[in-house]
Amino acid sequence: MPLDDRELEQISKMLERGGKMLADHCETCYSPLFKFEGKVMCPVCLYRTTQTSVTEPERAAAVETQSTKPAQSPRARQSLLLDEAIAEFVSNLAAKMSTETDLARIQVQLECIERGLRIIQLAREIDSLVSSSRRVG
């Protein structure tokens, strides 16, 4: 499921608050996981949970402690490497932003972060289409 602007904003907020983007991805929404205040969490699922007022303790616990499934095919491994490279770039850019004082540069950096996250999302959508077409054909 594609991320909407509010969900992408949650990822940006997590970076701004000092969360560390991990190379692992959420099993539910495939967004990057973050380590924040000693916990591994998915900001998108956390946001979705608060928006739907779901208070299931099991779901909240699952959102905070997820890990990725190992990549099976060479294509999946290649896609995961792309995700990790972009996530690393976004994380480094966010770290550099913390010392930036020029608002125009901050805006450009945030736009780069958003583009990186959208590229990850598009790559996952393509992988999902390829995987489903292989199962059908």
Backbone as CSV, one residue per row, in Angstrom:
resi,resn,N_x,N_y,N_z,CA_x,CA_y,CA_z,C_x,C_y,C_z
1,MET,0.840,-1.162,0.000,0.000,0.000,0.000,0.898,1.242,0.000
2,PRO,0.675,2.168,-0.933,1.514,3.368,-0.992,1.336,4.232,0.261
3,LEU,2.381,4.925,0.605,2.325,5.812,1.761,1.721,7.142,1.339
4,ASP,0.863,7.700,2.198,0.352,9.028,1.891,1.290,10.076,2.495
5,ASP,1.015,11.325,2.222,1.898,12.404,2.673,2.034,12.455,4.191
6,ARG,0.946,12.173,4.912,1.013,12.208,6.376,1.912,11.106,6.914
7,GLU,1.885,9.960,6.254,2.735,8.844,6.693,4.202,9.130,6.394
8,LEU,4.481,9.716,5.230,5.855,10.125,4.924,6.332,11.188,5.911
9,GLU,5.419,12.044,6.320,5.756,13.080,7.299,6.173,12.453,8.632
10,GLN,5.555,11.330,8.997,5.909,10.651,10.241,7.345,10.144,10.198
11,ILE,7.765,9.668,9.025,9.148,9.212,8.859,10.094,10.395,9.015
12,SER,9.741,11.520,8.390,10.577,12.721,8.513,10.652,13.195,9.959
13,LYS,9.524,13.156,10.648,9.509,13.582,12.058,10.393,12.686,12.922
14,MET,10.368,11.390,12.617,11.198,10.463,13.379,12.675,10.814,13.190
15,LEU,13.055,11.165,11.959,14.434,11.575,11.697,14.769,12.865,12.433
16,GLU,13.839,13.815,12.392,14.064,15.105,13.047,14.230,14.954,14.554
17,ARG,13.508,13.999,15.150,13.581,13.785,16.602,14.810,12.989,17.006
18,GLY,15.616,12.574,16.030,16.850,11.875,16.357,16.777,10.376,16.217
19,GLY,15.693,9.877,15.636,15.587,8.439,15.400,16.610,7.996,14.364
20,LYS,17.121,6.799,14.526,18.109,6.265,13.588,17.406,5.313,12.632
21,MET,17.460,5.635,11.335,16.845,4.764,10.347,17.694,3.514,10.200
22,LEU,17.036,2.364,10.286,17.719,1.085,10.187,17.615,0.526,8.775
23,ALA,18.437,-0.426,8.472,18.383,-1.087,7.167,17.235,-2.086,7.110
24,ASP,16.624,-2.402,8.247,15.506,-3.334,8.309,14.214,-2.616,7.946
25,HIS,13.261,-3.397,7.458,11.991,-2.829,7.034,10.832,-3.525,7.721
26,CYS,9.751,-2.796,7.888,8.539,-3.287,8.531,7.913,-4.398,7.685
27,GLU,7.545,-5.488,8.323,6.907,-6.600,7.620,5.482,-6.266,7.197
28,THR,4.870,-5.276,7.835,3.489,-4.920,7.538,3.386,-3.922,6.381
29,CYS,4.127,-2.812,6.479,3.986,-1.756,5.469,5.247,-1.551,4.631
30,TYR,6.329,-2.276,4.949,7.599,-2.240,4.228,8.328,-0.895,4.327
31,SER,7.938,-0.064,5.267,8.640,1.189,5.513,9.891,0.902,6.331
32,PRO,10.877,1.810,6.285,12.073,1.577,7.091,11.751,1.627,8.585
33,LEU,12.405,0.747,9.329,12.261,0.749,10.778,13.245,1.749,11.374
34,PHE,12.930,2.246,12.561,13.764,3.209,13.255,14.070,2.716,14.650
35,LYS,15.250,3.099,15.134,15.578,2.886,16.538,15.443,4.247,17.200
36,PHE,14.557,4.323,18.190,14.286,5.584,18.856,14.061,5.303,20.327
37,GLU,14.818,5.983,21.158,14.747,5.830,22.612,14.866,4.353,23.026
38,GLY,15.789,3.659,22.359,16.081,2.280,22.713,15.117,1.247,22.155
39,LYS,14.114,1.672,21.389,13.136,0.741,20.834,13.194,0.774,19.311
40,VAL,12.971,-0.376,18.692,12.852,-0.455,17.241,11.377,-0.328,16.908
41,MET,11.044,0.620,16.026,9.636,0.854,15.717,9.442,1.286,14.279
42,CYS,8.231,1.139,13.816,7.834,1.596,12.489,6.970,2.841,12.673
43,PRO,7.438,4.016,12.253,6.650,5.226,12.455,5.347,5.220,11.660
44,VAL,5.321,4.549,10.526,4.114,4.515,9.702,3.026,3.678,10.377
45,CYS,3.384,2.467,10.803,2.400,1.618,11.488,1.957,2.247,12.805
46,LEU,2.882,2.881,13.502,2.544,3.554,14.748,1.533,4.660,14.476
47,TYR,1.749,5.421,13.414,0.833,6.492,13.012,-0.523,5.907,12.616
48,ARG,-0.491,4.843,11.799,-1.746,4.230,11.364,-2.535,3.699,12.559
49,THR,-1.827,3.141,13.522,-2.483,2.612,14.712,-3.162,3.728,15.487
50,THR,-2.501,4.862,15.632,-3.103,5.967,16.378,-4.253,6.593,15.598
51,GLN,-4.206,6.553,14.271,-5.278,7.127,13.463,-6.540,6.273,13.489
52,THR,-6.382,4.978,13.591,-7.546,4.086,13.593,-8.001,3.764,15.009
53,SER,-7.326,4.325,16.002,-7.650,4.120,17.422,-7.630,2.648,17.812
54,VAL,-6.774,1.882,17.172,-6.628,0.479,17.543,-5.755,0.417,18.783
55,THR,-6.221,-0.275,19.778,-5.463,-0.355,21.026,-5.096,-1.783,21.356
56,GLU,-4.910,-2.614,20.345,-4.519,-3.988,20.592,-3.074,-4.033,21.076
57,PRO,-2.818,-4.528,22.284,-1.449,-4.577,22.784,-0.538,-5.435,21.916
58,GLU,-1.078,-6.507,21.344,-0.253,-7.379,20.512,0.230,-6.653,19.264
59,ARG,-0.658,-5.886,18.643,-0.272,-5.172,17.429,0.779,-4.115,17.744
60,ALA,0.602,-3.381,18.818,1.580,-2.360,19.192,2.934,-2.990,19.466
61,ALA,2.946,-4.120,20.127,4.209,-4.801,20.410,4.850,-5.276,19.117
62,ALA,4.052,-5.756,18.178,4.583,-6.232,16.900,5.186,-5.087,16.104
63,VAL,4.570,-3.915,16.156,5.074,-2.755,15.419,6.453,-2.362,15.930
64,GLU,6.679,-2.492,17.233,7.941,-2.043,17.816,9.085,-3.041,17.658
65,THR,8.795,-4.292,17.427,9.865,-5.284,17.448,9.948,-6.117,16.176
66,GLN,9.565,-5.542,15.044,9.592,-6.308,13.805,10.994,-6.392,13.233
67,SER,11.211,-7.434,12.431,12.437,-7.546,11.649,12.044,-7.976,10.259
68,THR,12.958,-7.873,9.317,12.633,-8.205,7.940,12.809,-9.684,7.674
69,LYS,12.096,-10.135,6.662,12.277,-11.501,6.200,13.498,-11.529,5.297
70,PRO,14.278,-12.597,5.325,15.454,-12.640,4.471,15.050,-12.655,2.995
71,ALA,15.847,-11.958,2.175,15.587,-11.907,0.740,15.850,-13.279,0.137
72,GLN,14.986,-13.682,-0.788,15.088,-15.009,-1.365,15.802,-14.991,-2.712
73,SER,15.349,-14.165,-3.618,15.887,-14.181,-4.971,16.994,-13.139,-5.128
74,PRO,17.813,-13.288,-6.184,18.836,-12.255,-6.438,18.206,-10.886,-6.657
75,ARG,17.051,-10.844,-7.319,16.358,-9.579,-7.556,15.943,-8.944,-6.227
76,ALA,15.420,-9.771,-5.324,15.004,-9.263,-4.017,16.204,-8.761,-3.219
77,ARG,17.329,-9.493,-3.289,18.544,-9.042,-2.585,19.038,-7.726,-3.165
78,GLN,18.982,-7.601,-4.490,19.426,-6.371,-5.149,18.538,-5.201,-4.732
79,SER,17.240,-5.452,-4.667,16.307,-4.416,-4.244,16.569,-4.009,-2.798
80,LEU,16.855,-4.989,-1.948,17.151,-4.699,-0.553,18.417,-3.856,-0.425
81,LEU,19.425,-4.149,-1.258,20.653,-3.350,-1.253,20.359,-1.911,-1.664
82,LEU,19.485,-1.725,-2.659,19.099,-0.379,-3.076,18.398,0.334,-1.930
83,ASP,17.448,-0.353,-1.291,16.755,0.221,-0.136,17.739,0.652,0.946
84,GLU,18.687,-0.231,1.249,19.664,0.065,2.297,20.541,1.248,1.927
85,ALA,20.950,1.329,0.659,21.798,2.439,0.220,21.052,3.767,0.332
86,ILE,19.799,3.770,-0.111,19.014,5.004,-0.034,18.718,5.352,1.422
87,ALA,18.381,4.344,2.232,18.104,4.589,3.650,19.342,5.156,4.346
88,GLU,20.510,4.632,4.007,21.757,5.143,4.590,21.991,6.602,4.183
89,PHE,21.745,6.902,2.898,21.890,8.276,2.408,20.935,9.211,3.153
90,VAL,19.681,8.792,3.283,18.681,9.607,3.962,19.076,9.819,5.427
91,SER,19.545,8.772,6.058,19.962,8.874,7.457,21.137,9.836,7.623
92,ASN,22.118,9.727,6.729,23.268,10.638,6.782,22.846,12.080,6.535
93,LEU,21.947,12.270,5.591,21.459,13.619,5.291,20.725,14.200,6.490
94,ALA,19.930,13.385,7.148,19.215,13.846,8.336,20.184,14.235,9.448
95,ALA,21.259,13.473,9.591,22.259,13.795,10.612,22.936,15.134,10.306
96,LYS,23.222,15.374,9.034,23.847,16.646,8.642,22.889,17.812,8.851
97,MET,21.603,17.563,8.699,20.609,18.624,8.863,20.598,19.197,10.270
98,SER,20.976,18.391,11.237,20.892,18.839,12.627,21.792,20.039,12.920
99,THR,22.825,20.227,12.100,23.715,21.369,12.316,23.494,22.490,11.304
100,GLU,22.574,22.275,10.370,22.314,23.265,9.322,21.499,24.426,9.876
101,THR,21.864,25.648,9.499,21.119,26.830,9.957,20.427,27.560,8.812
102,ASP,20.802,27.271,7.584,20.203,27.918,6.419,18.880,27.231,6.086
103,LEU,17.776,27.976,6.215,16.457,27.386,5.994,16.276,26.873,4.569
104,ALA,16.857,27.534,3.593,16.743,27.075,2.210,17.428,25.717,2.032
105,ARG,18.581,25.561,2.657,19.280,24.268,2.581,18.507,23.175,3.308
106,ILE,17.920,23.519,4.429,17.114,22.550,5.170,15.941,22.077,4.311
107,GLN,15.314,23.020,3.623,14.192,22.659,2.760,14.649,21.720,1.643
108,VAL,15.784,22.010,1.035,16.323,21.144,-0.019,16.638,19.757,0.537
109,GLN,17.222,19.720,1.727,17.557,18.437,2.345,16.300,17.625,2.656
110,LEU,15.265,18.288,3.152,14.008,17.587,3.427,13.384,17.050,2.141
111,GLU,13.483,17.818,1.071,12.969,17.355,-0.220,13.756,16.137,-0.707
112,CYS,15.065,16.142,-0.488,15.883,14.977,-0.854,15.485,13.749,-0.039
113,ILE,15.236,13.954,1.245,14.799,12.854,2.095,13.473,12.301,1.594
114,GLU,12.538,13.201,1.294,11.228,12.749,0.795,11.385,11.988,-0.520
115,ARG,12.208,12.477,-1.421,12.433,11.777,-2.694,13.044,10.397,-2.464
116,GLY,13.999,10.313,-1.560,14.607,9.028,-1.256,13.584,8.034,-0.744
117,LEU,12.706,8.499,0.148,11.668,7.627,0.691,10.676,7.212,-0.396
118,ARG,10.370,8.123,-1.280,9.460,7.783,-2.394,10.112,6.778,-3.350
119,ILE,11.408,6.906,-3.582,12.108,5.943,-4.437,12.056,4.553,-3.821
120,ILE,12.285,4.479,-2.518,12.193,3.192,-1.818,10.788,2.618,-1.995
121,GLN,9.782,3.465,-1.807,8.398,3.018,-1.941,8.118,2.519,-3.364
122,LEU,8.548,3.254,-4.371,8.325,2.840,-5.759,9.049,1.539,-6.081
123,ALA,10.259,1.398,-5.589,11.016,0.163,-5.833,10.293,-1.034,-5.225
124,ARG,9.724,-0.846,-4.051,8.986,-1.936,-3.414,7.729,-2.284,-4.194
125,GLU,7.058,-1.256,-4.719,5.863,-1.513,-5.523,6.219,-2.291,-6.781
126,ILE,7.327,-1.945,-7.409,7.771,-2.666,-8.597,8.109,-4.110,-8.241
127,ASP,8.835,-4.308,-7.146,9.176,-5.661,-6.700,7.924,-6.477,-6.417
128,SER,6.929,-5.839,-5.811,5.688,-6.523,-5.505,4.967,-6.951,-6.788
129,LEU,4.965,-6.077,-7.785,4.342,-6.412,-9.062,5.083,-7.560,-9.743
130,VAL,6.412,-7.510,-9.705,7.216,-8.563,-10.323,6.970,-9.886,-9.610
131,SER,6.936,-9.858,-8.285,6.703,-11.084,-7.511,5.339,-11.675,-7.797
132,SER,4.314,-10.823,-7.848,2.961,-11.335,-8.098,2.813,-11.851,-9.524
133,SER,3.502,-11.239,-10.481,3.413,-11.719,-11.865,4.133,-13.063,-12.000
134,ARG,5.179,-13.287,-11.236,5.875,-14.580,-11.261,4.995,-15.681,-10.696
135,ARG,4.230,-15.351,-9.653,3.346,-16.344,-9.043,2.213,-16.718,-9.991
136,VAL,1.713,-15.727,-10.737,0.613,-15.963,-11.665,1.099,-16.717,-12.887
137,GLY,2.245,-16.313,-13.424,2.773,-16.882,-14.665,3.668,-17.974,-14.413
